[in-house]
Amino acid sequence: MNATARRNPADRDRAVALVRTITIGTGLASLAAVCVFGGVAAATYTGGSGNVMTAAATTTSTSTSTTSTSTPTTNSTTQSSALEATAAPTTTSASGSTHATTGGS
């Protein structure tokens, strides 16, 4: 039967140094990969698609029900790529008690 060779502290120190070097190298390589992929994504992204879904919620004062509508709109390709501001929604008081839920239990 063959006996395994006895290791000395210098072998252990070399192994720990190798693991440390591999760990640092892997971290730096992954950081570089994230930077490259992010740069390529930022350079090639041309903006959103032409079809944008806008949602509007309306509430009537005579009823306590809320109606949600979704309307597709198409952006023209001749528009500038600048962001456009939209008007803030307005609130109206309704008669009776109202309650909003998030769907959680």
C-alpha positions as CSV (number, residue, x, y, z in Angstrom):
1,M,0.0,0.0,0.0
2,N,1.3,3.4,-0.9
3,A,1.4,6.1,1.7
4,T,0.5,9.6,0.8
5,A,3.4,12.1,0.8
6,R,3.5,14.3,3.9
7,R,2.7,18.0,3.3
8,N,4.7,20.7,4.9
9,P,3.6,24.3,5.8
10,A,5.3,25.7,2.7
11,D,3.0,23.6,0.5
12,R,0.0,24.9,2.3
13,D,1.1,28.5,2.0
14,R,1.6,28.0,-1.8
15,A,-1.9,26.5,-2.1
16,V,-3.5,29.3,-0.1
17,A,-1.7,31.9,-2.3
18,L,-2.9,30.1,-5.4
19,V,-6.5,30.1,-4.2
20,R,-6.2,33.8,-3.3
21,T,-4.8,34.6,-6.8
22,I,-7.5,32.7,-8.5
23,T,-10.2,34.4,-6.5
24,I,-8.9,37.9,-7.2
25,G,-8.5,37.1,-10.9
26,T,-12.0,35.7,-11.1
27,G,-13.4,38.9,-9.4
28,L,-11.5,41.2,-11.7
29,A,-12.5,39.2,-14.8
30,S,-16.2,39.3,-13.8
31,L,-16.0,43.0,-13.2
32,A,-14.5,43.6,-16.6
33,A,-17.2,41.4,-18.2
34,V,-20.0,43.4,-16.5
35,C,-18.4,46.6,-17.7
36,V,-18.1,45.4,-21.3
37,F,-21.6,44.0,-21.4
38,G,-23.0,47.1,-19.9
39,G,-21.1,49.3,-22.3
40,V,-22.2,47.3,-25.3
41,A,-25.8,47.4,-24.1
42,A,-25.7,51.1,-23.5
43,A,-24.1,51.8,-26.9
44,T,-26.6,49.6,-28.8
45,Y,-29.9,50.5,-27.1
46,T,-31.9,52.8,-29.4
47,G,-34.8,53.4,-27.0
48,G,-38.2,51.9,-26.4
49,S,-40.4,50.2,-28.9
50,G,-42.9,52.2,-31.0
51,N,-46.0,50.8,-29.2
52,V,-46.5,52.2,-25.7
53,M,-49.4,51.1,-23.5
54,T,-50.8,53.9,-21.3
55,A,-53.1,53.1,-18.5
56,A,-55.7,55.5,-17.0
57,A,-57.9,55.0,-14.0
58,T,-61.2,56.9,-13.8
59,T,-63.5,57.2,-10.8
60,T,-67.0,58.6,-10.9
61,S,-68.4,60.5,-8.0
62,T,-71.8,58.8,-8.1
63,S,-70.3,55.3,-7.8
64,T,-67.7,53.7,-5.7
65,S,-66.4,51.5,-8.6
66,T,-63.1,52.2,-10.4
67,T,-62.7,51.6,-14.1
68,S,-59.3,50.9,-15.5
69,T,-58.7,51.3,-19.2
70,S,-55.6,50.6,-21.3
71,T,-55.1,52.4,-24.6
72,P,-52.3,51.6,-27.0
73,T,-50.5,54.5,-28.5
74,T,-47.9,54.6,-31.3
75,N,-44.9,56.9,-31.2
76,S,-44.0,58.4,-34.5
77,T,-40.5,57.7,-35.7
78,T,-40.0,61.3,-36.6
79,Q,-40.3,62.4,-32.9
80,S,-37.2,63.4,-31.0
81,S,-35.8,61.0,-28.5
82,A,-36.2,63.6,-25.7
83,L,-38.4,62.7,-22.7
84,E,-41.8,64.3,-22.6
85,A,-43.6,65.3,-19.4
86,T,-47.1,64.1,-18.8
87,A,-49.7,65.8,-16.6
88,A,-50.1,64.6,-13.1
89,P,-53.3,62.7,-12.3
90,T,-56.0,64.7,-10.5
91,T,-58.0,63.5,-7.6
92,T,-61.6,64.2,-6.8
93,S,-63.5,63.4,-3.6
94,A,-66.1,60.8,-3.8
95,S,-69.1,60.5,-1.6
96,G,-69.0,57.5,0.7
97,S,-66.2,55.5,2.1
98,T,-63.4,54.4,-0.3
99,H,-60.7,51.8,0.3
100,A,-57.7,50.9,-1.8
101,T,-56.1,47.4,-1.7
102,T,-52.9,46.0,-3.1
103,G,-54.2,42.5,-3.4
104,G,-52.2,41.1,-0.5
105,S,-53.7,39.0,2.2
